[in-house]
Amino acid sequence: MIMKFPMALVLLLLPAIAEAADITGIARVREGDQVQIGASRIRLGGIDAPSVDQLCLNNKGERWTCGVAARDELVKHADNKEWICHVRQTDRRGRQVARCEVDGEDIQQWLVKNGWALSYGRVSHDYDADEKAAREAKAGMWQGAFIAPWDWRERNKKTVILGAVKPPPNANAILLASASGAVAPSPDCTIKGNVNGAGECIYHKPTSRWYAQIKMNIDKGTRWFCSVDDAEAAGCRETRR
């Protein structure tokens, strides 16, 4: 009997421990699939939304900041609403990967169904049907042409162009070149990254000494970053001057 009591006590405590893993509160939206509640950085699981530096083409073939739009639409939809995030794991960047509800609504499903994120088939197929519905409705990114968010992070000349309609002939060149256009893709993405003579990726904030001298050219390995976290996650270090 003496040995059974502590075990029974542990079993009684298990539900409380599981519930404590949930993160609740009003979220600050960082990107279409990344939010922060208090000190907890949360990555929305099962989906992949465009980073705020990502550009797409609209139904007229014009460039637009679809990553910024995804973030802003999530802000408008979830503004001042209560979030409940069920944590699944912690990723290599220290973010909590979670399934989140906003006022009882599956927020990942909302993002995918409205074309602001894709079902991340590498880890889950929960939102495949919602992606299909968005594509058929030409919602969000599906109105024109774009690169899947996971390809945007490692794009090259073989990257596939997606969209609800046939992309214009120059879509590939436009979307690839946007990585290193002379002008930042949005006011949120002003950190410059380049490769030095030793092959290191270096990032330069607008306050950096040589910032103005860094010319953005995709052939030279340059790109824009939206935050220090993004730059360091890409393997870059800050310039020493």
Backbone as a ProteinNet text record, in pm:
[ID]
protein_1_A
[PRIMARY]
MIMKFPMALVLLLLPAIAEAADITGIARVREGDQVQIGASRIRLGGIDAPSVDQLCLNNKGERWTCGVAARDELVKHADNKEWICHVRQTDRRGRQVARCEVDGEDIQQWLVKNGWALSYGRVSHDYDADEKAAREAKAGMWQGAFIAPWDWRERNKKTVILGAVKPPPNANAILLASASGAVAPSPDCTIKGNVNGAGECIYHKPTSRWYAQIKMNIDKGTRWFCSVDDAEAAGCRETRR
[TERTIARY]
82.2	0	86.6	199	285.6	338.5	370.5	427	319.2	195.1	89.6	44.5	50.2	-0.5	74.1	207.9	277.8	244.9	232.6	200.2	62	-33.9	-168.4	-166.2	-85.2	-73.9	-17.8	82.7	141.9	37.9	-40.9	-142	-246.8	-280.7	-377.4	-323.5	-192.8	-131.2	-108.6	-106.4	-74.6	-164.5	-297	-379.8	-344.2	-313	-276.3	-147.2	-51.7	75.4	52.2	-36.1	-64.4	-130.2	-224.2	-292.7	-195.9	-96.4	-0.7	81.8	86.7	163.1	95.3	-36.4	-106.3	-59.7	-53.4	-16.7	-137.4	-181	-301.4	-274.4	-355.6	-343.9	-366.6	-343.8	-352.8	-218.3	-221.7	-97.5	-50.9	79.2	139.4	183.5	127.3	155.3	286.9	379.4	509.3	508.1	456.9	442.8	313.7	281.2	157.8	148.7	262.6	259.8	343.5	373	451.8	392.7	367.6	312.8	390.3	364.9	425.6	319.3	312.3	221.8	307.8	311.5	402.1	545	620.7	759.9	772.6	661.4	665	653.4	753	747.9	684.2	582.2	503	503.4	534.3	526.8	401.3	309.4	185.7	215.6	182.2	218.3	125.4	177.5	97.5	76.2	126.4	110.8	242.3	250.5	367.1	315.6	336	291.9	411.4	388.3	499.9	565.7	697.8	771	738.9	757.7	719.7	804.5	916.4	994.8	951.6	852.8	815.8	725.5	752.5	671.7	598.8	480	401.2	358.6	290.8	230.6	79.7	10.1	-135.2	-195.5	-327.7	-392.8	-367.2	-296.4	-256.9	-108.3	-42	99.9	188.9	131.3	208	261.3	380.1	438	360.5	343	281.8	341.5	339.2	402.5	306.7	296.7	202	237.8	366.4	405.2	356.6	366.4	315.1	163.4	98.4	-47.4	-95	-25.4	-63.3	-56.4	51.1	65.2	-45.9	-71.1	-169.4	-311.5	-342.6	-475.7	-497.1	-392	-402.8	-420.4	-350	-364.7	-509.8	-566.7	-704.3	-803.9	-783	-878.3	-873.5	-754.3	-737.5	-710.9	-729.5	-695.9	-771.4	-696	-750.8	-838.7	-820.9	-894.4	-806.6	-871.9	-800.5	-747.8	-620.2	-556.5	-536.7	-556.7	-519.4	-432.8	-307.5	-213.9	-171.8	-197.8	-164	-25.4	72.7	212.3	238.7	304	340.8	489.4	573.4	717.9	787.3	918.6	1001	1093.2	1099.1	1184.4	1327	1414.3	1557.6	1585.6	1488.3	1505.7	1442.9	1402	1347.3	1202.6	1133.4	992.3	905	789.5	694	606.9	612.4	527.6	393	285.5	156.8	40.6	-69.1	-198.2	-279.1	-320.8	-382.4	-528.2	-604.2	-743.4	-757.5	-836.6	-864	-1014.3	-1057.7	-1201.6	-1268.6	-1201	-1256.1	-1236.1	-1177.1	-1155.9	-1014	-1001.7	-870.5	-805.1	-708	-651.8	-565.8	-503	-428.2	-520.4	-635.8	-732.8	-780.2	-805	-848.6	-743.6	-617.4	-510	-500.8	-505.3	-492.6	-615.1	-733.8	-857.7	-870.9	-810.3	-816.7	-695.6	-610.4	-499.2	-379.9	-370.1	-256.9	-148.8	-168.5	-68.7	-98.5	-0.6	-19	-17.1	-81.6	-71.4	72.3	136.1	277.8	284.8	275.5	266.5	384.8	497	613.5	588.2	496	471.1	326.1	232.6	91.1	9.9	-97.9	-191.3	-328.5	-331.9	-458.5	-529.9	-454.5	-515.8	-511.9	-491.6	-487	-618.5	-731.5	-861.7	-885.5	-838.1	-853.2	-768.2	-649.4	-564.3	-631.9	-691.8	-762	-876	-949.3	-1059.6	-1008.3	-894.7	-836.3	-791.4	-729.6	-683.1	-800.9	-908.9	-1025.9	-1094.4	-1088.2	-1150.3	-1057.4	-933.2	-832	-816.2	-812.5	-804.1	-659.5	-638	-505	-397.7	-294.1	-182.5	-224.2	-334.6	-376.7	-438.5	-453.1	-510.6	-418.9	-290.2	-194.7	-88.4	37.3	149.2	239	296.7	383.5	470.2	565.1	653.4	612.3	607.1	573	668.5	617.7	704.7	831.5	823.1	944.1	1044.1	996.3	1087.6	1144.6	1066.9	1114.3	1243.3	1253.9	1370.3	1496	1478.8	1594.5	1573.7	1526.7	1488.3	1607.3	1584.5	1683.9	1610.8	1682.2	1621	1526.1	1532.5	1443.6	1318.7	1305.7	1192.7	1060.9	962.8	831.6	746.5	679.2	586.4	446	375.9	239.9	140.4	12.7	-91.4	-218.6	-327.4	-456.3	-468.1	-391.7	-394.8	-253.6	-242.4	-110.8	-28.2	88.9	170.2	223.9	246.6	302.2	441.6	486.6	616.6	735	726.7	838.5	823.9	725.8	699.9	822	889.1	1004.3	1112.5	1143.9	1249.6	1212.2	1085.2	1042	1050.3	997.7	992.1	1129.3	1216.1	1351.5	1431.3	1416.1	1492.7	1452	1329.8	1282.8	1362.7	1439.9	1522.6	1625.5	1669.1	1779.9	1756.2	1630.7	1602.6	1671.9	1693.8	1764.5	1687.4	1554.4	1470	1416.9	1417.8	1367.9	1224.2	1187	1051.8	943.2	976.5	880.1	957.1	891.6	960	1005.1	950.1	988.3	1113.1	1161.2	1270.1	1387.5	1459.4	1565.1	1705.1	1717.6	1850.6	1911	2033.2	2100	2192.1	2189.6	2280.7	2368.3	2496.2	2585.4	2688.9	2767.5	2870.3	3006.8	3092.5	3224.3	3323.9	3446.9	3548.8	3581	3553.8	3580.6	3461.5	3356.3	3239	3140.6	3159.9	3069	2950	2832.8	2715.3	2716.8	2711.3	2717.4	2590.2	2532.7	2416.1	2450.6	2385.4	2411.6	2279.2	2266.3	2148.7	2164.9	2053.9	2063.4	2161.8	2191.8	2287.2	2431.9	2453.6	2589.7	2670.5	2799.5	2887	2883.5	2884.7	2894.4	2759.9	2650.6	2517.1	2490.8	2515.6	2484.7	2570.8	2689	2779	2742.6	2655.2	2616.4	2514.8	2553	2463.9	2392.3	2260.8	2181.3	2174	2229	2236.6	2231.5	2130.3	2112.7	2232.4	2298.2	2415.5	2533.6	2531.4	2638.6	2604.7	2491.1	2454.6	2394.9	2343	2282.7	2134.3	2077	1933.4	1890	1761.2	1703.3	1655.5	1670.8	1617	1522.9	1425.8	1327.1	1357.9	1449.9	1486.5	1623.5	1684.1	1811.6	1793.5	1680.5	1653.4	1653.9	1590	1586.2	1726.2	1805.7	1941.5	2027.1	2017.8	2099.6	2050.5	1917.9	1865.1	1915.6	1949.1	2001.8	2152.9	2212.4	2354.6	2441.7	2382.6	2461.3	2502.1	2609.9	2652.6	2653.3	2644.6	2644.8	2783.2	2784.5	2911.8	2982	3114.3	3190.3	3217.4	3163.7	3182.2	3069
-119.9	0	126.4	121.3	238.5	276.4	172.7	198.8	245.4	202.4	235.5	380.6	435.8	571.8	677.7	676.3	774.7	759.8	635.3	613.5	668.2	645.3	697.4	850.1	908.4	1053.7	1106.3	1036.4	1075.8	1069.3	960.8	945.6	1055.2	1095.3	1203.4	1335.5	1351.9	1477.6	1484.8	1372.1	1370.4	1460.1	1457.9	1548.3	1695	1731.9	1871.1	1908.5	1813.5	1838.8	1857.6	1773.1	1783.6	1917.3	1960.1	2086.2	2203.8	2193.6	2302.2	2327.3	2227.9	2243.7	2341.5	2364.4	2458.9	2602	2682.2	2822.9	2905	2993.8	3071.3	3220.6	3300	3444.7	3514.8	3643.9	3723.3	3714.2	3678.8	3655.8	3779.7	3796.8	3896.1	3822.5	3858.9	3789	3838.6	3746.2	3779.4	3757.2	3641.9	3605.6	3525.6	3482.9	3409.7	3279.4	3223.1	3097.8	3105	3226.8	3242.8	3353.6	3320.9	3418.7	3410.5	3505.6	3505.3	3535.4	3450.4	3471.1	3482	3599.7	3621.4	3604.6	3519.8	3494.3	3374.5	3310.5	3187.4	3218.6	3176.1	3187.7	3060.3	3075.5	2961.5	2952.7	2832.5	2800.9	2717.3	2766.2	2694.3	2567	2451.8	2323.6	2281.7	2198.5	2140.9	2229.8	2354.8	2447.4	2519	2587.6	2671.3	2796.6	2911.2	3039.4	3114.2	3204.9	3280.5	3371.2	3378.1	3471.3	3613.4	3709.9	3846.7	3905.2	3841.6	3890.3	3826	3735.8	3664.5	3748.7	3743.7	3812.6	3710.7	3745.6	3662.4	3748.4	3687.3	3760.7	3754.8	3867.3	3865.6	3820.3	3829.4	3778.9	3865.8	3977.4	4061.4	4045.7	3954	3932.8	4033.8	4111.1	4212.7	4156.4	4202.5	4158.6	4217.9	4139.1	4191.9	4119.2	4183.2	4129	4033.6	3912.1	3814	3770.9	3772.4	3736.8	3838.5	3965.4	4071.6	4062	4032.1	4020.5	3906.5	3792.3	3678.4	3715.9	3783.3	3827.8	3925.2	4023.3	4126.1	4071	3974.6	3914.7	3835	3767.3	3694.7	3792.3	3903.5	4005.8	4053.5	4085.8	4136.2	4031.1	3906.7	3801.2	3764.5	3770.2	3722.5	3835	3957.8	4072.3	4070	4072.9	4078.1	3958.8	3847.8	3726.1	3632.1	3547	3452.9	3334.1	3304.8	3190.1	3078.6	2955	2837.5	2751.1	2734.8	2658.8	2530.7	2418.3	2286.9	2248.3	2256.1	2235.3	2088.9	2065	1929.5	1900.6	2000.7	1981.1	2116.2	2116.5	2236	2216.3	2315.2	2297.7	2342.8	2330.7	2358	2505.6	2592.1	2735.4	2776.6	2676.2	2705.2	2748.8	2734.4	2771.3	2651.8	2680.3	2576.2	2548.6	2426.2	2387.8	2344.5	2408.3	2387	2390	2329.3	2341.3	2443.7	2551.5	2662	2685.9	2724.7	2763.9	2910.9	2983.3	3123.6	3138.7	3164.6	3165.8	3037.7	2925.6	2795.5	2754.7	2841.1	2811.8	2760.1	2656	2603.8	2708.4	2782.5	2895.1	2848.6	2731	2678.7	2649.8	2590.9	2561.6	2690.5	2793.1	2921.5	2977.6	2973.4	3026.5	2953.1	2821.2	2742.5	2761.3	2757.3	2768.3	2903.2	3005.8	3140.1	3172.9	3073.5	3091.7	3165.2	3176.7	3247.6	3153.9	3024.9	2923.8	2798.2	2708.2	2578.7	2467.3	2358.1	2238.5	2188.8	2168.4	2128.7	1976.3	1919.7	1775.3	1696.6	1762.4	1690.7	1641.1	1708.8	1670.9	1633.8	1678.1	1651.4	1670.9	1592.3	1608.8	1654.6	1708.2	1748.8	1857.7	1938.9	2054.2	2044.2	1924.9	1906.5	1948.3	1908.8	1942.6	2093.5	2160	2305.7	2376.1	2321.3	2377.9	2363.5	2248.1	2224.7	2324.9	2350.5	2447.2	2587.4	2625	2757.4	2770.9	2665.8	2668.3	2685.2	2611.4	2620	2756	2817.3	2948.8	3063	3030.2	3130.5	3230.8	3177.8	3261.7	3294.9	3412.3	3449.3	3436.3	3361	3342.6	3274.1	3196.6	3118.6	3204.3	3333.1	3419.7	3433.4	3413.9	3432.7	3325.1	3364.7	3269.2	3294.9	3187.3	3199.6	3075.2	3083.1	2971.5	2918.5	2787.5	2731.1	2786.5	2819.6	2879.4	2800.2	2666.2	2585.9	2595.1	2617.3	2636.1	2776.9	2874.7	3013.1	3024.2	2945.7	2954.6	2896.3	2811.9	2748.7	2744.7	2853.3	2851.1	2857.9	2805.2	2809.1	2805.6	2794	2801.9	2686.1	2578.4	2463.8	2468.8	2574	2586.2	2590	2515.2	2506.5	2628.6	2683.5	2794.3	2737.8	2777.4	2731.5	2841.9	2805.8	2905.2	2841.1	2915.9	2864.6	2871.7	2960.8	2977.2	2959	2947.4	2931.6	3057.2	3044.1	3163	3225.4	3355.7	3421.7	3367.1	3378	3321.6	3370.1	3492.4	3549.8	3533.1	3451.9	3437.8	3388	3288.3	3231.1	3336	3410.5	3511.9	3620.6	3662.3	3768.5	3721.9	3602.9	3555.2	3519.6	3468.7	3438	3565.7	3661.7	3785.7	3866.4	3846.4	3926	3901.4	3792.2	3764.6	3873.4	3935.7	4029.1	4157.7	4198.4	4322.8	4439.6	4544.8	4661.5	4726.3	4710.1	4768.5	4657.5	4679.1	4578.4	4540.9	4412	4368.9	4430.3	4471.8	4539.9	4618.8	4715.3	4793.5	4709.3	4586.2	4497.4	4415.7	4424.1	4334.4	4413.7	4479.2	4570.8	4526.2	4404.7	4352.6	4289.1	4328.5	4276.5	4160.1	4057.8	3945.9	3930.5	3905.7	3880.2	3776.5	3732.8	3631.5	3697	3682.9	3746.2	3658.3	3704.8	3633	3495.6	3474.1	3344.8	3249.4	3296.5	3210.9	3216.8	3309.8	3322.6	3410.8	3375.7	3460.8	3565.6	3691.2	3802.5	3885.5	3926.6	4015	4153.3	4252.3	4393	4462	4514	4592.9	4733.9	4808.9	4943.9	5035.2	5004.6	5087	5043.8	4935.3	4884.2	4981.9	4986	5082.8	5071	4945.8	4925.7	4893.8	4917.2	4881.5	4939	5066.8	5133.2	5080.9	5026.1	4977.4	4836.7	4765.9	4631	4641	4599.4	4603.1	4467.9	4473.5	4351.4	4293.9	4175.9	4110.3	3960.3	3892.9	3750	3667.7	3712.6	3639.7	3646.5	3743.3	3759.3	3694.2	3627.1	3556.6	3645.1	3762.4	3851.1	3819.2	3859.6	3844.3	3934.3	3958.9	4039.7	3950.1	3998.4	3928.7	4023.7	3963.9	4044.6	4056.4	3977.9	3986	3922.9	3953.7	3891	3740.6	3699	3555.5	3485.2	3547.1	3487.5	3475.4	3580.6	3580.2	3472.4	3462.7	3363.7	3222.2	3206.1	3073.2	3027.9	3124.7	3091.3	3067.2	3074.5	3048.8	3171.1	3289.1	3411.2	3465.6	3541.6	3610.4	3759.1	3837.8	3982.4	4032.5	4135.5	4195.6	4249.1	4247	4292.7	4442	4510.2	4655.7	4720.3
0	0	0	68.8	77.6	-60.3	-142.4	-274.1	-372	-353.2	-448.2	-435.5	-316.8	-296.4	-379	-376.4	-458.9	-607.3	-656.2	-796.3	-828.6	-738.8	-760.8	-765.5	-679.4	-676.6	-808	-861.7	-989.7	-1100.3	-1101.4	-1204.9	-1198.4	-1077.7	-1062.1	-1114.7	-1105.1	-1148	-1298.7	-1368.4	-1510.9	-1595.1	-1579.6	-1658.8	-1637.8	-1515.5	-1487.3	-1558	-1560.8	-1629.1	-1778.5	-1839.5	-1982.3	-2014.7	-1930	-1953	-1942.1	-1856.4	-1837.8	-1963.3	-2054.7	-2177.8	-2273.5	-2257.3	-2343.4	-2313.3	-2419.1	-2404.1	-2444.1	-2357.2	-2384.3	-2368.7	-2438.2	-2425.5	-2558.3	-2560.1	-2682.7	-2753.9	-2880.4	-2953.9	-3030	-3036	-3124.5	-3250.5	-3364.3	-3489.7	-3547.8	-3568.5	-3627.9	-3778.8	-3821.4	-3962.3	-3974.6	-4095.9	-4115.8	-4039.1	-4002.2	-3926	-3798.6	-3753.9	-3631.7	-3544.8	-3418.7	-3325.1	-3194.7	-3108	-2975.6	-2872	-2770	-2657.9	-2533.1	-2473.3	-2361.6	-2408.4	-2341.3	-2379.2	-2472.2	-2505.6	-2586.5	-2735.4	-2811.8	-2957.3	-3012	-3095.6	-3140.5	-3292.2	-3341.5	-3485.3	-3506.9	-3592.3	-3617.5	-3695.8	-3639.4	-3699	-3811.3	-3903.8	-4010.7	-4131.1	-4124.3	-4236.2	-4261.5	-4374.5	-4403.5	-4473.6	-4413.4	-4468.8	-4525.4	-4619.4	-4676.6	-4573.1	-4575.6	-4490.3	-4534.5	-4446.1	-4480.4	-4593.3	-4627.2	-4740.6	-4872	-4868.6	-4991.1	-5079.5	-5209.6	-5308.4	-5395.1	-5440.3	-5530.7	-5649.5	-5744.7	-5855.9	-5840.3	-5862	-5853.4	-5986.1	-5998.9	-6120.3	-6243	-6223.8	-6337.1	-6370	-6298.1	-6320.8	-6252.1	-6159	-6087.1	-5955.9	-5915.3	-5787.8	-5671.3	-5567	-5444.5	-5325.3	-5211.1	-5090.3	-5019.8	-5072.7	-5019.7	-4877.4	-4842.9	-4706.8	-4605.4	-4640.5	-4553.7	-4545.8	-4660.4	-4662.6	-4573.1	-4578	-4493.6	-4346.3	-4309	-4170	-4131.6	-4218.1	-4185.7	-4180.9	-4267.6	-4265.3	-4137.1	-4091.2	-3964.7	-3848.3	-3853.1	-3748.9	-3743.3	-3860.2	-3863.8	-3814.9	-3855.5	-3820.7	-3672.6	-3614.3	-3476	-3377	-3419	-3334.1	-3201.1	-3091.7	-2955.8	-2918.8	-2988.3	-2955.9	-2873.8	-2797.5	-2711.5	-2791.2	-2774.9	-2839.7	-2736.8	-2782.3	-2704	-2794.3	-2760.1	-2842.8	-2771.2	-2838	-2784.3	-2836.7	-2751.7	-2792.5	-2823.6	-2937.5	-2979.2	-2955.5	-2981.9	-2968.2	-2974.2	-2955.4	-2969.2	-3088.4	-3178.8	-3296.6	-3267.8	-3366.8	-3346.5	-3320.7	-3349.8	-3323.3	-3190.7	-3111	-2979.7	-2979.7	-3093.2	-3099.7	-3060.8	-3000.7	-2966.6	-3088.8	-3139.1	-3252.3	-3195.6	-3240.6	-3175.8	-3273.9	-3231.9	-3299.7	-3220.5	-3286.1	-3212.7	-3251.8	-3151.2	-3169.6	-3130.4	-3208.3	-3178.4	-3163.1	-3041.9	-3011.2	-3060.1	-3041.8	-3078.5	-3222.5	-3304.8	-3446.7	-3470	-3552.6	-3591.5	-3681.7	-3628.8	-3702.7	-3820	-3808.1	-3921.7	-4039.6	-4009.2	-4114.6	-4181.7	-4101	-4157.7	-4252.8	-4213.4	-4297.3	-4430.5	-4426.7	-4549.5	-4638.3	-4579.6	-4656.8	-4724.5	-4666.7	-4725.8	-4812.3	-4835.1	-4927.5	-4872.7	-4738.1	-4678.2	-4627.1	-4646.4	-4609.1	-4688.6	-4693.8	-4759.6	-4656.6	-4690.1	-4607.1	-4615.7	-4501.5	-4500.5	-4502.8	-4623.8	-4641.9	-4589.1	-4562.3	-4509.3	-4367.2	-4298.4	-4158.7	-4131.6	-4217.9	-4192.1	-4320	-4330.9	-4443.1	-4392.7	-4271.9	-4210.6	-4289.4	-4361.8	-4427.5	-4580.3	-4632.9	-4777.7	-4844.4	-4785.4	-4843.5	-4841.7	-4737.8	-4729	-4834	-4861.6	-4967	-5102.3	-5127.2	-5253.8	-5270.6	-5162	-5167.1	-5197.4	-5138.3	-5162.6	-5307.5	-5358.9	-5498.1	-5594	-5570.7	-5658.3	-5648.8	-5531	-5510.8	-5551.2	-5588.2	-5621.7	-5507.7	-5387.6	-5268	-5233	-5175.6	-5127.8	-5234	-5202.7	-5295.5	-5424.2	-5419.1	-5535.3	-5645.5	-5624	-5727	-5847.2	-5826.3	-5935	-5934.7	-5918.3	-5919.2	-5798.9	-5746.6	-5629.7	-5615.5	-5524.4	-5492.4	-5355	-5338.2	-5207.7	-5102.3	-4983.3	-4880.5	-4852.4	-4852.9	-4824.6	-4939	-5062.1	-5175.5	-5177.1	-5129.8	-5126.4	-5045.9	-4940.5	-4853.5	-4917.4	-5018.5	-5083.9	-5234.8	-5290.7	-5431.3	-5525.7	-5644.3	-5751	-5885.2	-5991.4	-6125	-6154.6	-6075.4	-6097	-6008.2	-5929.2	-5837.8	-5914.5	-5867.5	-5932.2	-5896.9	-5997	-5976.7	-5961.7	-5856	-5830.3	-5863.3	-5866.9	-5888.8	-5940.5	-5934.6	-5980.3	-6131.8	-6191.2	-6336.4	-6390.2	-6520.6	-6581.4	-6556.7	-6494.8	-6465.4	-6593.3	-6593.2	-6711.5	-6741.3	-6867.1	-6907	-6823.4	-6774.5	-6699.4	-6548.3	-6503.6	-6359.8	-6284.9	-6341.4	-6272.5	-6252.1	-6355.7	-6346	-6245.6	-6245.9	-6154.6	-6010.5	-5982.7	-5844.9	-5790.5	-5874.3	-5827.6	-5805.4	-5894.1	-5882.7	-5760.6	-5712.7	-5600.2	-5473.3	-5473.1	-5355.6	-5332.8	-5441	-5430.1	-5506.2	-5518.8	-5588.2	-5521	-5597	-5543.7	-5429.6	-5430.2	-5326.4	-5237.1	-5107	-5013.1	-5046.4	-5035.5	-5071.1	-4984.7	-4863.7	-4777	-4672	-4607.6	-4503.2	-4384.6	-4374	-4264.2	-4295.4	-4417.6	-4461.2	-4514.7	-4426.1	-4469.2	-4430.1	-4377.9	-4344.5	-4469.6	-4502.7	-4621.9	-4585.9	-4669.7	-4651.9	-4774.9	-4753.8	-4867.2	-4827.8	-4923.5	-4899.1	-4914.7	-4812.6	-4819.6	-4894.3	-4905.1	-4980.7	-4926.1	-4797.6	-4735	-4746.7	-4815	-4832.3	-4717.6	-4623.3	-4509.6	-4546.8	-4494.9	-4512.2	-4401.5	-4439.2	-4344.4	-4358	-4244.9	-4256	-4202.7	-4263.8	-4233.1	-4201.4	-4081.4	-4044.8	-4102.6	-4115.7	-4173.9	-4101.7	-3976.6	-3900.8	-3921.7	-3995.3	-4017	-4103.8	-4079.9	-4147.1	-4299.2	-4350.6	-4494.4	-4560.1	-4488.4	-4539.2	-4679	-4696.4	-4824.3	-4939	-4904.6	-5009.9	-5059.2	-4985.8	-5027	-5139.9	-5260.3	-5375.7	-5387.9	-5395.4	-5396.9	-5538.1	-5553.5	-5684.9	-5662.8	-5715	-5689	-5735.1	-5841.9	-5891.5	-5794.8	-5705	-5607	-5473.3	-5467.1	-5344.2	-5237.2	-5275.9	-5176.8	-5160.6	-5046.5	-5024	-4909.5	-4902.7	-4796	-4682.8	-4558.9	-4442	-4368.5	-4299.2	-4227	-4078.9	-4030.3	-3888.5	-3869	-3755.7	-3720.1	-3705.2	-3648.1	-3633.5	-3768.5	-3869	-4002.7	-4060.6	-4044.5	-4099.1	-4032.9	-3900.7	-3829.7	-3855.2	-3876.2	-3908.5	-4045.2	-4133.9	-4266.8	-4262.5	-4142.5	-4128.1	-4142.3	-4132.9	-4146.2	-4009.5	-4007.8	-3885.1	-3911.5	-3804	-3819.4	-3856.7	-3941.1	-3977.3	-3853	-3852.7	-3736	-3739.9	-3841.4	-3848.4	-3923.5
[MASK]
+++++++++++++++++++++++++++++++++++++++++++++++++++++++++++++++++++++++++++++++++++++++++++++++++++++++++++++++++++++++++++++++++++++++++++++++++++++++++++++++++++++++++++++++++++++++++++++++++++++++++++++++++++++++++++++++++++++++++++++++++

